Amino acid sequence: MKDFSIPLSKKNKHSWQGAVAFVVVAAALAGAIYTFFYLRYDPTLTNMGGRLQGMSMEHPLGTDHLGRDVLTRLFLGGQQTIGYSFLALLAALMIGVPFGLVSGYKRGWVDRMFMRIADGFLAFPDTIVAIVLSGLLGPGIGNLVLAIVMVKWVSYARLVRSSVLSESQKEYVLIARTNGLSSKKIMVKHLFPHIAGHVLVLASLDLGKIILLISSLSYIGLGAQPPTPEWGAMLNDSRPYFQSMPSLMIYPGLAIVIVVLLTNMMGDYLRDRFDVKKEVQS
Amino acid sequence: MILSVEQLTIITREKQLVKNVSLAIREGEWFALVGQSGSGKSVLSQAIGQMLAPNLKAEGKITFQKKDLLALSKKEMRTVRGGKIAYIFQDYQGSFTPFRTIGQHLDEYQKAHGVHSIKTRLAQTKEALDSVGLNESVADQYPFQLSGGQLQRVSIAMALLLSPDLLIADEITTALDSVSGHRILELLAKRQKETGCAILFITHDWRHVRRCADRIAVMKEGEMIESGGKHRILDHPQHHYTKQLIEAAPILGRGLPSGLQEAGNR
């Protein structure tokens, strides 16, 4: 009996991708946190004398149309974009997961009511909700996050619900109930760990989408307002200077592309690790 | 009477799964409920512990130790379940949460029923595993590391942990091979003698019924068609269907067709 090994690690030829993605995302996060504590330049301080400069020792990535240091703004923008994306994701999880757990476990009329609510939210595309919310509450990144949470939590609720629906039919849940455990305990300790893997995969795949959404809505002016450094807003700012100084658009654009790509790689890696089909095959 | 079910009907929207079934179980007896698949045995047993799926509705009266179970609140029912009524199911693989050790299962169960001292819990866990012939090291193992027979032993240990008055065993040997099933049955009989709990034994296997049961009830398509003492049912079945069932069962060993001697020889 001693020789049973728990099949935790599965050899995967793409695992280096995941590892790389994790490292770079961690590095980006660390960079964003670092700039929070240490800033060489004020990201909003304008210096009209030194506007639209190229690369130099003082300004490694040059300055923008108001003479602000691009590298500083890029780091701070990352902090904004990634930070708010995580915030939105976390909030969506905090609402969606308990919602789905209760809905799937209780079933009956609770489920029907909860799911109709979710369907109601699902009826509106995220862009529309964001535009309506910023129209009602005024543009700003806080309202944007609210809009994203309102749209995104539904997919978690649905995912968790469907997993719980099938899991709660299994006998270990029945046994837990016959043993007199409370519903809360069964949901938190017996059901949630089962679905945590699926939720994690969906969340990591969603992170890229949310980053893109925040950036794109900031680009059209619904999210972060100037002078806040945010990648989408920075893209928008530098639009008029596209022909004279394309690098101003390239840096934030590249930053968005890389981060989204990496989060997707990370998501794929996690999906492979938690792949249900593979579990069955092995 | 420890449990009496009176005129119990279980319905879905479309049809009746159990129709006007009545039965009574005495203290410390082994009551076998026999019937083929889909005859409503399991649903009936789930109704006793109020474990029915939300789309099923039970009507009638279930009295357990002078309390009407169908009238109890959810909270009161939780203390009855596990404390007074315990269950063992057929699917030993699915009976345990895969990522929790056997020890954690037993521990959590005791905690839920107000055993607060960790020392007591550990001692009881060890004792329970011991009583079903398992080493205490099993407590640190995960369910998938154990064999089917071992898991079903753990199920018995868990079910009897808080010395319930009624144990509902739903086809517990069906998923096991016949040797393991036989051992589990003997273990259950032994533990019943030691603890004195009543057992509602649901099965479709006449060999088990012959061996252990005190009284037998036969169900068909949601109705109870015959019930009575073991000898009465096995040797003088009244109902046509019961006769068919008994004749259809494979006979092993020697003795009367009913297998009475076989049980005595043991």
Chai-1 contact restraints between the chains, C-beta under 6 A:
chainA,res_idxA,chainB,res_idxB,connection_type,confidence,min_distance_angstrom,max_distance_angstrom,comment,restraint_id
A,F4,B,Q145,contact,1.0,0.0,6.0,A-B,restraint_1
A,R107,B,P54,contact,1.0,0.0,6.0,A-B,restraint_2
A,G108,B,P54,contact,1.0,0.0,6.0,A-B,restraint_3
A,K170,B,G94,contact,1.0,0.0,6.0,A-B,restraint_4
A,E171,B,F89,contact,1.0,0.0,6.0,A-B,restraint_5
A,E171,B,D91,contact,1.0,0.0,6.0,A-B,restraint_6
A,E171,B,G94,contact,1.0,0.0,6.0,A-B,restraint_7
A,E171,B,S95,contact,1.0,0.0,6.0,A-B,restraint_8
A,Y172,B,G94,contact,1.0,0.0,6.0,A-B,restraint_9
A,Y172,B,S95,contact,1.0,0.0,6.0,A-B,restraint_10
A,Y172,B,F96,contact,1.0,0.0,6.0,A-B,restraint_11
A,Y172,B,T97,contact,1.0,0.0,6.0,A-B,restraint_12
A,I175,B,S95,contact,1.0,0.0,6.0,A-B,restraint_13
A,T178,B,G49,contact,1.0,0.0,6.0,A-B,restraint_14
A,T178,B,R81,contact,1.0,0.0,6.0,A-B,restraint_15
A,T178,B,Y87,contact,1.0,0.0,6.0,A-B,restraint_16
A,N179,B,G82,contact,1.0,0.0,6.0,A-B,restraint_17
A,N179,B,Y109,contact,1.0,0.0,6.0,A-B,restraint_18
A,G180,B,R78,contact,1.0,0.0,6.0,A-B,restraint_19
A,G180,B,R81,contact,1.0,0.0,6.0,A-B,restraint_20
A,G180,B,G82,contact,1.0,0.0,6.0,A-B,restraint_21
A,G180,B,A112,contact,1.0,0.0,6.0,A-B,restraint_22
A,L181,B,A112,contact,1.0,0.0,6.0,A-B,restraint_23
A,H190,B,T97,contact,1.0,0.0,6.0,A-B,restraint_24
A,P193,B,F99,contact,1.0,0.0,6.0,A-B,restraint_25
